[in-house]
Amino acid sequence: MDVSLQLIFQNYGGALPDAEHVAWETRIAELAEPLGFDKVFVVEHHFTDYAACPDNAQFLSYLAARTKRIGLGTGAFILPWNTPLRVAEKITLLDHLSGGRAVLGLGRGLARREYDGFGIAMKESRDRFDEAARMVLDATDRGWIEGAGPYYPQARTDIRPRPLRGFRDRLYAIGMSPESVEQAARLGARLAIFSQMPWEMWAGTALASYRTVYTDTHGGTPPPPMTCDLMYCAPDDAEAEATARVHMAEYYLSVLDHYEILSKNFEGVRGYEMYAQAAEILSSMGKEDQAQSYLYVQSWGSPKTILHKLHQRREVVGDFELSVIARYGALPPEKVDASLRLFAREVLPELHRW
């Protein structure tokens, strides 16, 4: 099993000066390789303290010079906010700088405030993603890019430096909505999700759909999905639960706020119909009930408990990759460090044997 570290660059409530915040995230990133993780994924988010990493390829280029073996993944390029030409150039250069260790992750984006900042209509996001994704994959296969539009008309243009090789065998796509799940399958990407619902429910809906569409489109067996969890590892379950209930709940509330999940923001917006329906369902629940349901599917506890939870997940969904978020909410830096080291020492070796 591959296990990666996911960096989300959250400065909860703007509590830290930006310089200190970036320094802490960088320190965590630099621990990933010596602690034994297989990959590092870095988000792309803009304009707020919810997650402030506007250029993940730039950050990964820094890590390329600081590491030797670990995979370096965009988690993800949000395609509607980037031109396909620049995405193809950036991932190609990162691949050269890292000696072929770049991993391409693609996403569509959900926050109105980020779309507004770029002056892009959210209703265009589905078509923009679909058009751009194929342009990027073709460009990194063949070394040149072109497109007929309508969003990204592009005359044939060479990619320099030339791609070392294509990315179809190291491709991930975020699939949180039914349309994004199906598109991940059509692209031949590994499905990546942020853990948020009971695994039995997810396996019977999104994962089943992904596997069906993947097999119908490409034949063969779909690759295992990647699930991305908030993680807190402590010597005993009581301490882990007490910490998780506070800081994982903080993160969940920041998600509700950043994406305006409980608003009517998604009503009538093409491509976001699922979120409009989810807003109605969640609005009927108390935030405490929502947070507890969210907490249930994350990775927290003693090393033994975390392994037990992940084993149960594997029995439901089959083989999967795991990506863990170690820093989130207002979790103190010293707890982040201790949790990460304990996980790496007592959980990670067992997962690598799976």
Secondary structure, DSSP 8 states (H G I E B T S, - for coil): --EEEEE----GGG-S-HHHHHHHHHHHHHHHHHHT-SEEEE--B-SSTT--BS-HHHHHHHHHHH-SS-EEEES-EEGGGS-HHHHHHHHHHHHHHTTS-EEEEEE----HHHHHHHT--GGGHHHHHHHHHHHHHHHHHHSEEEEE-SS-EEEEEE-SS--SS-STTSEEEE--SHHHHHHHHHHT-EEEEE--S-HHHHIIIIIHHHHHHHHHHH-S-----EEEEEEEE-SSHHHHHHHHHHHHHHHHHHHHHHTTTTSSTTTT-TT-HHHHHHHHHHHTS-HHHHHHHHHHTSEEESHHHHHHHHHHHHHHH-S-EEEEE---TT--HHHHHHHHHHHHHHTHHHHHH-
